[in-house]
Amino acid sequence: MERRFQGTTDIELTETGVAQARRAARLLAAMKPDAVVASDLRRAADTAAELAALTGLEVTHDPGLRETYAGAWQGLTHEEIIERHGEQYAAWKRGEPVRRGGGELETEVAERAAPVVLAHADRLPDGGTLVVVSHGGTIRTTIGRLLGLESGSWEALGGLTNCCWSVLGEGARGWRLLEHNAGTLPEPVLGDDD
């Protein structure tokens, strides 16, 4: 694995990525989604297309769901970033707000992506399911924003494995994180708001 920072670089899915997208689509289709919205970058759009093919739903593409723009870091491996931008990388890892490679702050990503999710969720029928197909950093910051967490704690959510998902639901006091980095269908949990 190269551990290359992709950011908004518009790359295609690999053969492995297509297989992962097809597996995820089969599982997510069982949730009977009402709508699908995706980043317009090819890797997310192609992933969403696999779900659309199984459900017959039309995918809405929105550039607000793109991955974090990371300027000069994009296309570099983890080691290259440390070598060329060591101080900036160290500050980011300490949780400081950093424009990685001169790009976006995590809070700016959440400010553009969370409203997209909320707008599409508002259009759902009661009890409806929205599938959002985006990118790891964008998903994490959006979840953090929707849950009302301070931006400095968003990293605590951890990353997402390719073609895994998080499940959010509306509880009595707002959004709740029901599952994170899941690759199976959600199961009811004793004590959940019913």
C-alpha positions in Angstrom: 0.0 0.0 0.0 1.5 3.4 -1.0 -0.4 5.5 1.6 -0.7 8.3 -0.9 -2.7 11.4 0.1 -5.4 11.7 -2.6 -7.4 14.8 -1.5 -9.4 16.1 -4.4 -7.3 14.4 -7.0 -9.8 12.8 -9.3 -8.7 9.2 -9.6 -10.6 6.1 -10.7 -11.4 3.1 -8.6 -8.9 0.2 -8.9 -10.1 -3.3 -9.6 -10.1 -3.9 -5.8 -12.0 -0.7 -5.3 -14.7 -1.8 -7.7 -15.1 -5.1 -5.9 -15.3 -3.3 -2.6 -18.0 -0.9 -4.0 -20.0 -3.9 -5.3 -19.9 -5.6 -1.9 -20.9 -2.5 -0.1 -23.7 -1.8 -2.6 -25.2 -5.3 -2.0 -25.3 -4.7 1.7 -26.5 -1.1 1.6 -29.3 -2.0 -0.9 -30.7 -4.3 1.8 -31.3 -1.1 3.9 -33.8 0.0 1.2 -32.4 3.6 0.8 -34.7 6.4 -0.3 -32.0 8.6 -1.8 -28.3 8.6 -2.7 -26.1 11.7 -2.8 -22.4 11.5 -3.7 -19.2 13.5 -4.2 -18.7 14.3 -7.8 -15.1 12.9 -7.7 -15.0 9.7 -9.8 -14.1 7.3 -7.0 -17.1 8.3 -5.0 -19.4 8.7 -8.0 -18.5 5.2 -9.3 -19.0 3.7 -5.8 -22.5 5.3 -5.7 -23.3 4.0 -9.2 -22.9 0.5 -7.9 -25.7 1.1 -5.4 -27.8 2.9 -7.9 -27.6 -0.1 -10.3 -29.1 -2.3 -7.6 -31.7 0.1 -6.2 -32.8 2.0 -9.3 -32.3 5.2 -7.5 -30.8 8.2 -9.2 -27.6 9.5 -7.6 -27.3 13.3 -7.0 -23.7 14.4 -7.3 -22.5 17.4 -5.2 -19.1 18.9 -5.1 -19.7 19.9 -1.5 -19.0 16.3 -0.6 -15.5 16.2 -2.1 -12.5 15.2 0.0 -10.4 17.8 1.7 -8.4 19.9 -0.7 -4.8 19.4 0.5 -2.8 21.6 -1.9 0.8 20.5 -2.1 0.2 17.4 -0.1 -2.0 15.8 -2.8 -0.4 13.0 -4.6 2.4 12.6 -2.0 3.0 9.5 0.1 3.0 9.7 3.8 6.8 9.6 3.9 7.1 12.4 1.3 4.7 14.6 3.3 6.8 14.2 6.4 10.0 14.8 4.5 8.8 18.0 2.7 6.3 19.4 5.2 7.4 17.9 8.5 6.5 20.9 10.8 3.1 21.3 9.2 2.4 17.6 9.4 3.5 17.5 13.1 1.1 20.5 13.9 -1.7 18.7 12.2 -1.1 15.5 14.1 -1.1 17.5 17.4 -4.6 18.6 16.5 -3.8 22.2 15.5 -5.9 23.7 12.7 -3.6 23.4 9.7 -4.1 24.1 6.0 -2.4 21.0 4.9 -0.3 21.8 1.8 -2.1 25.2 1.7 -5.5 23.6 1.3 -8.7 23.5 3.4 -9.1 23.5 7.1 -11.1 20.5 8.5 -13.7 23.0 9.7 -14.1 24.4 6.2 -14.7 20.9 4.9 -17.5 20.4 7.5 -19.0 23.8 6.7 -19.4 22.8 3.0 -20.4 19.2 3.5 -22.7 19.1 6.5 -25.3 21.4 4.8 -25.4 19.1 1.8 -26.2 16.1 4.0 -28.8 18.0 6.0 -30.5 19.3 2.9 -30.9 15.8 1.5 -32.0 14.4 4.8 -34.7 17.0 5.1 -36.2 15.7 1.8 -36.6 12.1 3.0 -39.9 10.7 3.9 -40.4 10.0 7.6 -38.2 7.1 8.6 -36.3 7.3 5.3 -32.7 6.4 4.6 -30.2 8.5 2.9 -26.9 7.1 1.7 -24.1 9.6 1.4 -21.1 8.5 -0.6 -18.1 10.7 0.1 -14.5 10.4 1.4 -12.9 9.5 4.7 -11.9 13.0 5.9 -15.1 14.6 4.7 -17.2 12.0 6.4 -15.4 12.3 9.7 -15.6 16.1 9.8 -19.3 16.0 8.7 -20.1 13.5 11.4 -18.3 15.6 14.0 -20.3 18.7 12.9 -23.6 16.9 12.9 -23.0 15.4 16.4 -22.0 18.9 17.7 -18.5 17.8 18.7 -15.7 20.4 19.0 -13.5 20.3 15.9 -10.5 19.4 18.0 -12.1 16.1 18.9 -13.2 15.0 15.4 -10.1 12.9 15.0 -11.4 10.7 17.9 -13.9 9.3 15.4 -11.1 7.5 13.6 -10.9 6.8 9.9 -13.0 4.8 7.6 -11.9 1.7 5.7 -12.6 1.8 2.0 -16.3 1.2 1.3 -17.2 1.0 4.9 -19.8 3.3 6.4 -21.1 5.1 9.4 -24.8 5.1 10.5 -26.3 8.2 12.0 -29.9 8.5 13.2 -32.0 11.2 14.8 -32.4 10.6 18.5 -34.4 12.5 21.1 -31.6 15.0 21.5 -30.3 15.3 18.0 -28.1 13.2 15.7 -26.6 10.0 17.1 -23.7 7.9 15.8 -25.1 4.4 15.8 -22.3 2.7 14.0 -18.8 3.7 12.7 -16.5 2.1 10.2 -19.1 -0.6 9.6 -19.0 -3.2 6.9 -22.1 -5.2 8.0 -25.8 -4.3 8.3 -26.8 -2.5 11.6 -28.3 -4.6 14.4 -30.6 -3.1 17.0 -28.9 -2.3 20.3 -30.5 -2.7 23.7 -31.2 0.7 25.2 -31.4 2.6 21.9 -34.1 5.3 21.6 -37.2 3.5 20.3 
